[in-house]
Amino acid sequence: MDQGIIDMKVLAKKLDLLEMRIKELEDVNMKLLIKRLEKVECDQYVQKDVFTTEEACQFLDISPSQLYKLTSKQKIPHYKPRGKMVYFDKKELVKWLKRNHKNEVLVNDTE
């Protein structure tokens, strides 16, 4: 075969391989971006003192409906500065999470 002529089948295979490699790179970059975004989202809780309802749900790892029940029954500290929007103080949420501490000590039966 003449070196000046390009075989279309070889060219098509090389193009397919190139597209696969690009896709792999996109996947790797996307995974890295997602990981970094999750870290940024996690770090936001360290810096914020006041949470919205959505942020409080994420911080407490509960559903919005569960948080709504807790606020409507006055079982969780919250603020409504304008009567509608609900806000939560981070320090108060941490204190609320730590309430009812159980000091259980495991005793080794073999001693």
Buried (B, 14 or more C-beta within 10 A) or exposed (E): EEEEEEEEEEEEEEEEEEEEEEEEEEEEEEEEEEEEEEEEEEEEEEEEEEBEBEBBBBBBEBEEEEBEEBBEEEEBBBEEEEEEEBBBBBEBBEEBEEEEEEEEEEEEEEE
